[in-house]
């Protein structure tokens, strides 16, 4: 893995402009009213070139997990540095295990990895704001757009361990009909060199 560009930072020390968008360490209630604390420790990414060079796992670069569209907050989308929660390393490991099990490339959709709490899709209520969720739209040559394909690959991912959740196929809330939603819950990671003292 190529991770020498990863620079962990305590986002509580960022300028107010960034703290207001990333909301480090703040409480956020999910759609069911359960409260979770947003990530505080992030990796600072200096450029898209760095993001493409940083390999979080043998088959996944950081760029694949931080690609968002124009619904992201302008200053987080159009200028560097960019910031991603440190727990994105855990997600990359699970995706790598999944790829190993299916023995085929795994494709993450735009907005399918990390999205900031300021992103218009879900905001802080979305588990994507923790950097612990990915939306996979294709495995090898198979597009995940029906019950059979989603069910097949859902079974593979859930076999990786009890911490891994995958939404079932369907069109109701909490289901999916056009991708495989994989998440590890509201995990936060504190790098060894960072202190949680305020």
Buried (B, 14 or more C-beta within 10 A) or exposed (E): EEEEBBEBBBBEEBEEEBBEBBBBBBEBEBEEEEEBBBBBBBBBBEEBEBBEBBBBBEBBBBBBBBBBEEEBBEEBBEEBBBBBBBBBBBBBBBBBBBBBEBEBEBBBBEBBBBBBBBBEEBBBBBBBBBBBBBBBBBBEEBEBBEEEBBBBBBEBBEEBEEEBBBBEBEEEEEEBBBBBBBBBBBBBBBBEEBEEEE
